[in-house]
Amino acid sequence: SIKVDFISIDTCSKMFYLNGGEWEYGDIRGGTPAQYIPNLGYLGFFHSISVVCSRAYYMGAYVFSHSIPFHMLKMSHQPIINDLLFTPHSQTTNKYHWNVLFPMSFYLEDHQGNIIKDLNDIIPSTVVISAGVDDTYGVIIRLDYQTLLDSLTDVVCG
């Protein structure tokens, strides 16, 4: 069996952005496994569920430290979305149904579109995320790596 040292786990119960505020799009839930990125930490993607007016699902990214005790370092300030994920309830109203978007896995590509297996001395160009939509079909989401990193906000434990 594997012994787990729970004392080394960051016990942060709430995260706040250094510039104020917190994730406003519901409870953060599961997502992709995190991957180690040299000189950054572990990068991963999550989904959250908000039930304020109706059930809405959002996707975001996070970075946590590479060593024990692990600490959250950065997180999306706003959801990562695409207009294609909105579908109208009807043509006569402005109401939209939010599709469930669940990030499942991701990999990084270099500038030539090759999958990066070893990140040493290679700067990624693209993040490719596989995600499930409405428990019905899958999509591939391509994000510019640097734009993604620039969109993340520093966080502190509260």
C-alpha positions as CSV (number, residue, x, y, z in Angstrom):
1,S,0.0,0.0,0.0
2,I,1.0,3.6,-0.5
3,K,1.3,5.8,2.6
4,V,0.0,9.3,2.1
5,D,1.2,12.2,4.3
6,F,-1.8,14.4,4.6
7,I,0.1,16.9,6.7
8,S,2.0,18.0,3.6
9,I,-1.2,18.9,1.8
10,D,-2.1,22.6,1.6
11,T,-5.2,23.0,3.8
12,C,-6.3,26.2,2.1
13,S,-10.1,26.3,2.2
14,K,-10.6,29.5,0.2
15,M,-8.4,31.2,-2.4
16,F,-8.4,34.9,-3.2
17,Y,-6.8,36.8,-6.0
18,L,-4.0,39.1,-5.0
19,N,-5.8,42.0,-6.6
20,G,-8.9,41.2,-4.7
21,G,-12.0,39.0,-5.2
22,E,-12.4,35.3,-5.7
23,W,-13.7,32.8,-8.3
24,E,-17.3,33.9,-8.8
25,Y,-18.5,31.0,-10.9
26,G,-19.5,28.4,-8.4
27,D,-17.8,25.6,-6.6
28,I,-14.6,24.3,-8.2
29,R,-14.8,20.7,-9.1
30,G,-12.6,18.1,-10.9
31,G,-11.0,18.3,-14.2
32,T,-7.7,17.2,-15.9
33,P,-4.7,15.7,-14.2
34,A,-2.1,18.4,-13.6
35,Q,1.1,18.3,-15.6
36,Y,4.5,19.6,-14.5
37,I,5.8,22.6,-16.5
38,P,9.4,23.6,-15.7
39,N,9.8,27.1,-14.2
40,L,6.0,27.3,-13.7
41,G,4.7,24.5,-11.5
42,Y,1.8,22.1,-12.2
43,L,-0.8,23.2,-14.7
44,G,-4.3,21.8,-14.8
45,F,-7.9,22.6,-15.8
46,F,-11.0,22.4,-13.7
47,H,-14.8,22.9,-14.0
48,S,-17.1,24.7,-11.7
49,I,-20.9,24.7,-11.1
50,S,-22.9,27.7,-10.3
51,V,-26.5,27.3,-9.2
52,V,-27.4,31.0,-8.6
53,C,-30.2,31.3,-11.1
54,S,-29.9,28.0,-13.0
55,R,-27.2,25.4,-13.2
56,A,-24.2,26.8,-15.1
57,Y,-20.9,25.1,-15.8
58,Y,-17.6,26.9,-16.3
59,M,-14.0,25.9,-17.1
60,G,-10.8,27.5,-15.7
61,A,-7.1,26.8,-15.3
62,Y,-4.8,26.7,-12.3
63,V,-1.2,26.4,-11.4
64,F,0.2,25.0,-8.2
65,S,3.7,24.7,-6.8
66,H,6.0,21.9,-7.8
67,S,7.1,20.9,-4.3
68,I,5.6,19.9,-1.0
69,P,3.7,21.5,0.6
70,F,1.8,22.2,-2.6
71,H,0.3,25.7,-2.8
72,M,-2.0,27.3,-5.4
73,L,-0.1,30.0,-7.3
74,K,-2.3,31.1,-10.1
75,M,-5.9,30.6,-11.4
76,S,-8.2,31.8,-14.1
77,H,-10.0,35.0,-13.1
78,Q,-12.7,34.4,-15.6
79,P,-14.0,31.3,-17.3
80,I,-12.4,29.8,-20.4
81,I,-15.4,29.7,-22.8
82,N,-16.3,29.8,-26.4
83,D,-19.5,31.1,-28.0
84,L,-20.2,27.7,-29.5
85,L,-20.9,26.4,-26.0
86,F,-24.0,28.6,-25.8
87,T,-27.2,27.3,-27.4
88,P,-30.4,29.2,-27.6
89,H,-33.5,27.8,-25.8
90,S,-35.6,29.2,-28.6
91,Q,-35.3,31.7,-31.5
92,T,-37.8,34.1,-29.8
93,T,-36.0,34.7,-26.5
94,N,-32.6,35.9,-25.5
95,K,-32.2,33.1,-23.0
96,Y,-29.4,30.6,-23.5
97,H,-28.8,27.1,-22.2
98,W,-25.3,26.6,-20.8
99,N,-23.8,23.3,-22.0
100,V,-21.9,21.2,-19.5
101,L,-18.2,21.4,-20.3
102,F,-15.9,19.0,-18.5
103,P,-12.1,19.2,-19.2
104,M,-10.7,15.7,-19.2
105,S,-7.1,15.8,-20.4
106,F,-4.6,18.1,-22.1
107,Y,-1.2,18.1,-23.8
108,L,1.1,20.8,-25.1
109,E,2.4,21.4,-28.7
110,D,5.4,23.1,-30.0
111,H,5.4,25.8,-32.8
112,Q,5.3,23.0,-35.4
113,G,2.3,21.3,-33.9
114,N,4.2,18.4,-32.5
115,I,3.2,17.0,-29.1
116,I,5.8,17.9,-26.5
117,K,6.8,14.8,-24.4
118,D,9.7,16.4,-22.6
119,L,9.4,20.1,-21.8
120,N,13.1,20.7,-21.1
121,D,14.3,23.6,-23.3
122,I,11.1,23.7,-25.3
123,I,8.6,26.5,-24.9
124,P,5.0,25.3,-25.7
125,S,3.0,27.1,-28.3
126,T,-0.5,25.6,-27.9
127,V,-2.4,23.8,-25.1
128,V,-4.8,21.2,-26.5
129,I,-7.6,20.2,-24.1
130,S,-10.1,17.3,-24.6
131,A,-13.4,18.0,-23.0
132,G,-16.8,16.4,-22.7
133,V,-19.9,18.4,-23.5
134,D,-23.3,17.5,-22.0
135,D,-22.2,13.9,-21.4
136,T,-23.0,13.5,-25.1
137,Y,-19.9,14.3,-27.2
138,G,-16.3,15.4,-26.9
139,V,-14.5,18.5,-28.2
140,I,-10.9,19.5,-28.7
141,I,-10.1,23.0,-27.4
142,R,-6.9,24.7,-28.6
143,L,-5.5,27.7,-26.6
144,D,-2.5,29.8,-27.1
145,Y,-0.1,28.8,-24.3
146,Q,1.2,32.3,-23.5
147,T,-2.2,33.9,-23.7
148,L,-3.5,31.3,-21.3
149,L,-0.6,32.0,-18.8
150,D,-1.1,35.7,-19.2
151,S,-4.8,35.3,-18.3
152,L,-4.1,33.6,-15.0
153,T,-4.1,35.7,-11.8
154,D,-1.9,35.2,-8.7
155,V,-3.8,33.8,-5.8
156,V,-3.3,33.6,-2.0
157,C,-4.8,31.3,0.6
158,G,-7.4,32.9,2.8
